[in-house]
Amino acid sequence: MQAIKSSRWQILAAGIVVFALGISVGALGTNLYHRRGPSNQYAGRREAFAQAVKQLNLNSEQQTKVDAILEDTRSQLRDVRKEESPKVSDIRQKARERLQSVLTPV
């Protein structure tokens, strides 16, 4: 009888430990995601690109021209994203509607 009570406590303790570990891992994962998530992903790329340009040892004239080229490129890409954004939204909306017609409500 004593062995059964002891094993129940061990099972309960193990369940609590597993539950606590799950909460801890979830919290750490969320924290890491927010630190290295999508918004910071681009910051890391920009920093790496800036370091690569710095290693080229450009003179001031070259640096000015490179900066102008990069800014122009960024501007063009922004414009393309603005133009394409409604199209992308429309495609997503149509896909959502098609999926809703196939799936049954829960």
TORVEX-609129 format. One record per atom (N, C-alpha, C): residue in one letter; x, y, z; atom name; residue number from 1. Coordinates in steps of 0.1 Angstrom, whole numbers, plus 5000, padded with zeros to 4 digits. Layout:
+---+------+------+------+----+-----+
| r |    X |    Y |    Z |  a |   k |
+---+------+------+------+----+-----+
| a |    X |    Y |    Z | CA | NUM |
...
+---+------+------+------+----+-----+
This chain:
+---+------+------+------+----+-----+
| r |    X |    Y |    Z |  a |   k |
+---+------+------+------+----+-----+
| m | 5008 | 4988 | 5000 |  N |   1 |
| m | 5000 | 5000 | 5000 | CA |   1 |
| m | 5009 | 5013 | 5000 |  C |   1 |
| q | 5019 | 5012 | 5008 |  N |   2 |
| q | 5028 | 5023 | 5009 | CA |   2 |
| q | 5035 | 5026 | 4996 |  C |   2 |
| a | 5038 | 5015 | 4988 |  N |   3 |
| a | 5045 | 5016 | 4975 | CA |   3 |
| a | 5036 | 5023 | 4965 |  C |   3 |
| i | 5023 | 5020 | 4966 |  N |   4 |
| i | 5014 | 5026 | 4957 | CA |   4 |
| i | 5013 | 5041 | 4959 |  C |   4 |
| k | 5012 | 5045 | 4972 |  N |   5 |
| k | 5011 | 5060 | 4975 | CA |   5 |
| k | 5024 | 5067 | 4971 |  C |   5 |
| s | 5035 | 5060 | 4973 |  N |   6 |
| s | 5048 | 5066 | 4969 | CA |   6 |
| s | 5049 | 5068 | 4954 |  C |   6 |
| s | 5045 | 5058 | 4946 |  N |   7 |
| s | 5046 | 5059 | 4932 | CA |   7 |
| s | 5036 | 5069 | 4926 |  C |   7 |
| r | 5025 | 5071 | 4933 |  N |   8 |
| r | 5015 | 5082 | 4929 | CA |   8 |
| r | 5022 | 5095 | 4931 |  C |   8 |
| w | 5028 | 5097 | 4942 |  N |   9 |
| w | 5035 | 5110 | 4944 | CA |   9 |
| w | 5046 | 5112 | 4934 |  C |   9 |
| q | 5053 | 5102 | 4931 |  N |  10 |
| q | 5064 | 5103 | 4921 | CA |  10 |
| q | 5058 | 5107 | 4907 |  C |  10 |
| i | 5047 | 5101 | 4904 |  N |  11 |
| i | 5041 | 5104 | 4891 | CA |  11 |
| i | 5036 | 5118 | 4891 |  C |  11 |
| l | 5030 | 5122 | 4902 |  N |  12 |
| l | 5025 | 5136 | 4903 | CA |  12 |
| l | 5037 | 5146 | 4902 |  C |  12 |
| a | 5047 | 5143 | 4909 |  N |  13 |
| a | 5059 | 5152 | 4909 | CA |  13 |
| a | 5065 | 5152 | 4895 |  C |  13 |
| a | 5066 | 5141 | 4888 |  N |  14 |
| a | 5071 | 5141 | 4875 | CA |  14 |
| a | 5062 | 5149 | 4865 |  C |  14 |
| g | 5049 | 5148 | 4867 |  N |  15 |
| g | 5040 | 5156 | 4859 | CA |  15 |
| g | 5042 | 5171 | 4861 |  C |  15 |
| i | 5043 | 5175 | 4874 |  N |  16 |
| i | 5046 | 5189 | 4877 | CA |  16 |
| i | 5059 | 5194 | 4871 |  C |  16 |
| v | 5069 | 5186 | 4872 |  N |  17 |
| v | 5082 | 5190 | 4866 | CA |  17 |
| v | 5081 | 5191 | 4851 |  C |  17 |
| v | 5075 | 5182 | 4844 |  N |  18 |
| v | 5073 | 5183 | 4830 | CA |  18 |
| v | 5065 | 5195 | 4826 |  C |  18 |
| f | 5054 | 5198 | 4833 |  N |  19 |
| f | 5046 | 5210 | 4831 | CA |  19 |
| f | 5054 | 5223 | 4833 |  C |  19 |
| a | 5062 | 5223 | 4843 |  N |  20 |
| a | 5070 | 5235 | 4846 | CA |  20 |
| a | 5081 | 5237 | 4835 |  C |  20 |
| l | 5087 | 5226 | 4831 |  N |  21 |
| l | 5097 | 5227 | 4820 | CA |  21 |
| l | 5090 | 5231 | 4807 |  C |  21 |
| g | 5078 | 5227 | 4804 |  N |  22 |
| g | 5071 | 5232 | 4792 | CA |  22 |
| g | 5069 | 5247 | 4793 |  C |  22 |
| i | 5065 | 5251 | 4804 |  N |  23 |
| i | 5062 | 5266 | 4805 | CA |  23 |
| i | 5075 | 5273 | 4804 |  C |  23 |
| s | 5086 | 5268 | 4810 |  N |  24 |
| s | 5099 | 5275 | 4808 | CA |  24 |
| s | 5104 | 5275 | 4794 |  C |  24 |
| v | 5103 | 5264 | 4787 |  N |  25 |
| v | 5108 | 5264 | 4773 | CA |  25 |
| v | 5099 | 5273 | 4765 |  C |  25 |
| g | 5086 | 5273 | 4767 |  N |  26 |
| g | 5078 | 5282 | 4759 | CA |  26 |
| g | 5081 | 5297 | 4762 |  C |  26 |
| a | 5084 | 5300 | 4774 |  N |  27 |
| a | 5087 | 5314 | 4777 | CA |  27 |
| a | 5101 | 5318 | 4771 |  C |  27 |
| l | 5111 | 5309 | 4772 |  N |  28 |
| l | 5124 | 5312 | 4765 | CA |  28 |
| l | 5123 | 5312 | 4750 |  C |  28 |
| g | 5115 | 5303 | 4744 |  N |  29 |
| g | 5113 | 5304 | 4730 | CA |  29 |
| g | 5107 | 5317 | 4725 |  C |  29 |
| t | 5096 | 5321 | 4732 |  N |  30 |
| t | 5090 | 5334 | 4729 | CA |  30 |
| t | 5100 | 5345 | 4730 |  C |  30 |
| n | 5107 | 5345 | 4741 |  N |  31 |
| n | 5117 | 5356 | 4743 | CA |  31 |
| n | 5128 | 5356 | 4731 |  C |  31 |
| l | 5133 | 5344 | 4728 |  N |  32 |
| l | 5142 | 5344 | 4717 | CA |  32 |
| l | 5136 | 5348 | 4703 |  C |  32 |
| y | 5124 | 5344 | 4701 |  N |  33 |
| y | 5117 | 5348 | 4689 | CA |  33 |
| y | 5116 | 5364 | 4688 |  C |  33 |
| h | 5112 | 5370 | 4699 |  N |  34 |
| h | 5111 | 5384 | 4699 | CA |  34 |
| h | 5125 | 5391 | 4698 |  C |  34 |
| r | 5135 | 5385 | 4702 |  N |  35 |
| r | 5148 | 5391 | 4701 | CA |  35 |
| r | 5154 | 5389 | 4687 |  C |  35 |
| r | 5152 | 5378 | 4681 |  N |  36 |
| r | 5157 | 5375 | 4668 | CA |  36 |
| r | 5147 | 5373 | 4658 |  C |  36 |
| g | 5135 | 5377 | 4660 |  N |  37 |
| g | 5123 | 5376 | 4651 | CA |  37 |
| g | 5125 | 5384 | 4639 |  C |  37 |
| p | 5114 | 5384 | 4631 |  N |  38 |
| p | 5115 | 5390 | 4618 | CA |  38 |
| p | 5119 | 5405 | 4618 |  C |  38 |
| s | 5115 | 5413 | 4628 |  N |  39 |
| s | 5119 | 5427 | 4628 | CA |  39 |
| s | 5134 | 5428 | 4630 |  C |  39 |
| n | 5140 | 5420 | 4638 |  N |  40 |
| n | 5154 | 5421 | 4641 | CA |  40 |
| n | 5162 | 5414 | 4630 |  C |  40 |
| q | 5156 | 5405 | 4623 |  N |  41 |
| q | 5163 | 5398 | 4612 | CA |  41 |
| q | 5168 | 5407 | 4602 |  C |  41 |
| y | 5160 | 5417 | 4598 |  N |  42 |
| y | 5165 | 5427 | 4588 | CA |  42 |
| y | 5176 | 5436 | 4594 |  C |  42 |
| a | 5175 | 5439 | 4606 |  N |  43 |
| a | 5185 | 5447 | 4612 | CA |  43 |
| a | 5199 | 5440 | 4612 |  C |  43 |
| g | 5199 | 5427 | 4614 |  N |  44 |
| g | 5211 | 5420 | 4613 | CA |  44 |
| g | 5217 | 5419 | 4599 |  C |  44 |
| r | 5208 | 5418 | 4589 |  N |  45 |
| r | 5213 | 5419 | 4575 | CA |  45 |
| r | 5218 | 5432 | 4572 |  C |  45 |
| r | 5212 | 5443 | 4576 |  N |  46 |
| r | 5217 | 5456 | 4573 | CA |  46 |
| r | 5231 | 5458 | 4579 |  C |  46 |
| e | 5232 | 5453 | 4592 |  N |  47 |
| e | 5245 | 5455 | 4598 | CA |  47 |
| e | 5256 | 5447 | 4591 |  C |  47 |
| a | 5253 | 5435 | 4587 |  N |  48 |
| a | 5263 | 5427 | 4579 | CA |  48 |
| a | 5266 | 5434 | 4566 |  C |  48 |
| f | 5256 | 5439 | 4559 |  N |  49 |
| f | 5259 | 5446 | 4547 | CA |  49 |
| f | 5267 | 5459 | 4549 |  C |  49 |
| a | 5264 | 5466 | 4560 |  N |  50 |
| a | 5272 | 5478 | 4563 | CA |  50 |
| a | 5287 | 5474 | 4566 |  C |  50 |
| q | 5289 | 5463 | 4573 |  N |  51 |
| q | 5303 | 5458 | 4575 | CA |  51 |
| q | 5310 | 5454 | 4562 |  C |  51 |
| a | 5302 | 5448 | 4553 |  N |  52 |
| a | 5308 | 5444 | 4540 | CA |  52 |
| a | 5313 | 5456 | 4532 |  C |  52 |
| v | 5304 | 5467 | 4532 |  N |  53 |
| v | 5307 | 5479 | 4525 | CA |  53 |
| v | 5319 | 5486 | 4532 |  C |  53 |
| k | 5320 | 5485 | 4545 |  N |  54 |
| k | 5331 | 5492 | 4552 | CA |  54 |
| k | 5344 | 5485 | 4549 |  C |  54 |
| q | 5344 | 5472 | 4547 |  N |  55 |
| q | 5356 | 5464 | 4544 | CA |  55 |
| q | 5361 | 5468 | 4530 |  C |  55 |
| l | 5353 | 5474 | 4521 |  N |  56 |
| l | 5358 | 5478 | 4508 | CA |  56 |
| l | 5368 | 5489 | 4508 |  C |  56 |
| n | 5368 | 5496 | 4520 |  N |  57 |
| n | 5377 | 5508 | 4521 | CA |  57 |
| n | 5375 | 5518 | 4510 |  C |  57 |
| l | 5362 | 5522 | 4508 |  N |  58 |
| l | 5359 | 5532 | 4497 | CA |  58 |
| l | 5364 | 5546 | 4501 |  C |  58 |
| n | 5368 | 5553 | 4491 |  N |  59 |
| n | 5371 | 5567 | 4493 | CA |  59 |
| n | 5358 | 5575 | 4494 |  C |  59 |
| s | 5359 | 5588 | 4498 |  N |  60 |
| s | 5347 | 5595 | 4500 | CA |  60 |
| s | 5338 | 5597 | 4488 |  C |  60 |
| e | 5344 | 5598 | 4476 |  N |  61 |
| e | 5337 | 5599 | 4464 | CA |  61 |
| e | 5329 | 5586 | 4461 |  C |  61 |
| q | 5336 | 5575 | 4462 |  N |  62 |
| q | 5330 | 5562 | 4460 | CA |  62 |
| q | 5319 | 5559 | 4470 |  C |  62 |
| q | 5321 | 5563 | 4483 |  N |  63 |
| q | 5311 | 5561 | 4493 | CA |  63 |
| q | 5299 | 5569 | 4490 |  C |  63 |
| t | 5300 | 5581 | 4485 |  N |  64 |
| t | 5289 | 5590 | 4482 | CA |  64 |
| t | 5281 | 5583 | 4471 |  C |  64 |
| k | 5288 | 5578 | 4460 |  N |  65 |
| k | 5281 | 5572 | 4449 | CA |  65 |
| k | 5274 | 5559 | 4453 |  C |  65 |
| v | 5281 | 5551 | 4462 |  N |  66 |
| v | 5275 | 5538 | 4466 | CA |  66 |
| v | 5262 | 5541 | 4475 |  C |  66 |
| d | 5263 | 5551 | 4483 |  N |  67 |
| d | 5252 | 5555 | 4491 | CA |  67 |
| d | 5240 | 5559 | 4483 |  C |  67 |
| a | 5243 | 5567 | 4472 |  N |  68 |
| a | 5232 | 5572 | 4463 | CA |  68 |
| a | 5226 | 5560 | 4456 |  C |  68 |
| i | 5234 | 5551 | 4451 |  N |  69 |
| i | 5229 | 5539 | 4444 | CA |  69 |
| i | 5220 | 5531 | 4454 |  C |  69 |
| l | 5225 | 5529 | 4466 |  N |  70 |
| l | 5217 | 5521 | 4475 | CA |  70 |
| l | 5204 | 5527 | 4479 |  C |  70 |
| e | 5204 | 5540 | 4481 |  N |  71 |
| e | 5192 | 5547 | 4484 | CA |  71 |
| e | 5182 | 5547 | 4472 |  C |  71 |
| d | 5187 | 5548 | 4460 |  N |  72 |
| d | 5179 | 5547 | 4449 | CA |  72 |
| d | 5172 | 5534 | 4448 |  C |  72 |
| t | 5181 | 5523 | 4450 |  N |  73 |
| t | 5176 | 5510 | 4450 | CA |  73 |
| t | 5165 | 5508 | 4460 |  C |  73 |
| r | 5167 | 5512 | 4472 |  N |  74 |
| r | 5157 | 5511 | 4483 | CA |  74 |
| r | 5144 | 5518 | 4479 |  C |  74 |
| s | 5145 | 5530 | 4473 |  N |  75 |
| s | 5133 | 5537 | 4469 | CA |  75 |
| s | 5126 | 5530 | 4458 |  C |  75 |
| q | 5133 | 5524 | 4448 |  N |  76 |
| q | 5126 | 5516 | 4438 | CA |  76 |
| q | 5119 | 5504 | 4444 |  C |  76 |
| l | 5126 | 5497 | 4453 |  N |  77 |
| l | 5120 | 5485 | 4459 | CA |  77 |
| l | 5107 | 5489 | 4467 |  C |  77 |
| r | 5108 | 5501 | 4474 |  N |  78 |
| r | 5096 | 5505 | 4482 | CA |  78 |
| r | 5085 | 5507 | 4472 |  C |  78 |
| d | 5087 | 5514 | 4461 |  N |  79 |
| d | 5077 | 5516 | 4451 | CA |  79 |
| d | 5071 | 5503 | 4446 |  C |  79 |
| v | 5079 | 5494 | 4443 |  N |  80 |
| v | 5074 | 5481 | 4438 | CA |  80 |
| v | 5066 | 5474 | 4448 |  C |  80 |
| r | 5070 | 5475 | 4461 |  N |  81 |
| r | 5062 | 5468 | 4472 | CA |  81 |
| r | 5048 | 5475 | 4473 |  C |  81 |
| k | 5048 | 5488 | 4472 |  N |  82 |
| k | 5035 | 5496 | 4473 | CA |  82 |
| k | 5026 | 5492 | 4461 |  C |  82 |
| e | 5032 | 5490 | 4449 |  N |  83 |
| e | 5024 | 5486 | 4437 | CA |  83 |
| e | 5019 | 5472 | 4439 |  C |  83 |
| e | 5027 | 5463 | 4444 |  N |  84 |
| e | 5024 | 5449 | 4444 | CA |  84 |
| e | 5015 | 5446 | 4457 |  C |  84 |
| s | 5015 | 5454 | 4467 |  N |  85 |
| s | 5008 | 5451 | 4479 | CA |  85 |
| s | 4993 | 5448 | 4477 |  C |  85 |
| p | 4986 | 5456 | 4469 |  N |  86 |
| p | 4972 | 5453 | 4467 | CA |  86 |
| p | 4970 | 5440 | 4460 |  C |  86 |
| k | 4979 | 5437 | 4450 |  N |  87 |
| k | 4978 | 5424 | 4443 | CA |  87 |
| k | 4980 | 5413 | 4452 |  C |  87 |
| v | 4990 | 5414 | 4461 |  N |  88 |
| v | 4992 | 5403 | 4470 | CA |  88 |
| v | 4981 | 5401 | 4480 |  C |  88 |
| s | 4975 | 5412 | 4485 |  N |  89 |
| s | 4964 | 5412 | 4494 | CA |  89 |
| s | 4952 | 5405 | 4487 |  C |  89 |
| d | 4950 | 5409 | 4474 |  N |  90 |
| d | 4939 | 5403 | 4466 | CA |  90 |
| d | 4940 | 5388 | 4465 |  C |  90 |
| i | 4952 | 5383 | 4462 |  N |  91 |
| i | 4955 | 5369 | 4460 | CA |  91 |
| i | 4953 | 5362 | 4473 |  C |  91 |
| r | 4957 | 5368 | 4484 |  N |  92 |
| r | 4955 | 5361 | 4497 | CA |  92 |
| r | 4940 | 5361 | 4501 |  C |  92 |
| q | 4933 | 5371 | 4498 |  N |  93 |
| q | 4918 | 5372 | 4501 | CA |  93 |
| q | 4911 | 5361 | 4492 |  C |  93 |
| k | 4915 | 5360 | 4480 |  N |  94 |
| k | 4908 | 5350 | 4471 | CA |  94 |
| k | 4911 | 5336 | 4476 |  C |  94 |
| a | 4924 | 5333 | 4480 |  N |  95 |
| a | 4928 | 5320 | 4486 | CA |  95 |
| a | 4920 | 5317 | 4498 |  C |  95 |
| r | 4918 | 5327 | 4507 |  N |  96 |
| r | 4911 | 5326 | 4519 | CA |  96 |
| r | 4896 | 5322 | 4516 |  C |  96 |
| e | 4890 | 5329 | 4507 |  N |  97 |
| e | 4877 | 5326 | 4503 | CA |  97 |
| e | 4875 | 5312 | 4497 |  C |  97 |
| r | 4885 | 5308 | 4489 |  N |  98 |
| r | 4884 | 5294 | 4483 | CA |  98 |
| r | 4886 | 5284 | 4494 |  C |  98 |
| l | 4895 | 5286 | 4503 |  N |  99 |
| l | 4897 | 5277 | 4514 | CA |  99 |
| l | 4884 | 5276 | 4523 |  C |  99 |
| q | 4878 | 5287 | 4526 |  N | 100 |
| q | 4866 | 5287 | 4534 | CA | 100 |
| q | 4854 | 5279 | 4527 |  C | 100 |
| s | 4854 | 5279 | 4514 |  N | 101 |
| s | 4844 | 5272 | 4507 | CA | 101 |
| s | 4846 | 5257 | 4507 |  C | 101 |
| v | 4858 | 5253 | 4510 |  N | 102 |
| v | 4862 | 5239 | 4510 | CA | 102 |
| v | 4861 | 5233 | 4525 |  C | 102 |
| l | 4865 | 5241 | 4534 |  N | 103 |
| l | 4866 | 5237 | 4548 | CA | 103 |
| l | 4852 | 5238 | 4555 |  C | 103 |
| t | 4850 | 5229 | 4564 |  N | 104 |
| t | 4838 | 5230 | 4572 | CA | 104 |
| t | 4840 | 5237 | 4586 |  C | 104 |
| p | 4830 | 5244 | 4590 |  N | 105 |
| p | 4832 | 5251 | 4603 | CA | 105 |
| p | 4833 | 5241 | 4615 |  C | 105 |
| v | 4840 | 5244 | 4625 |  N | 106 |
| v | 4842 | 5235 | 4637 | CA | 106 |
| v | 4831 | 5237 | 4646 |  C | 106 |
+---+------+------+------+----+-----+
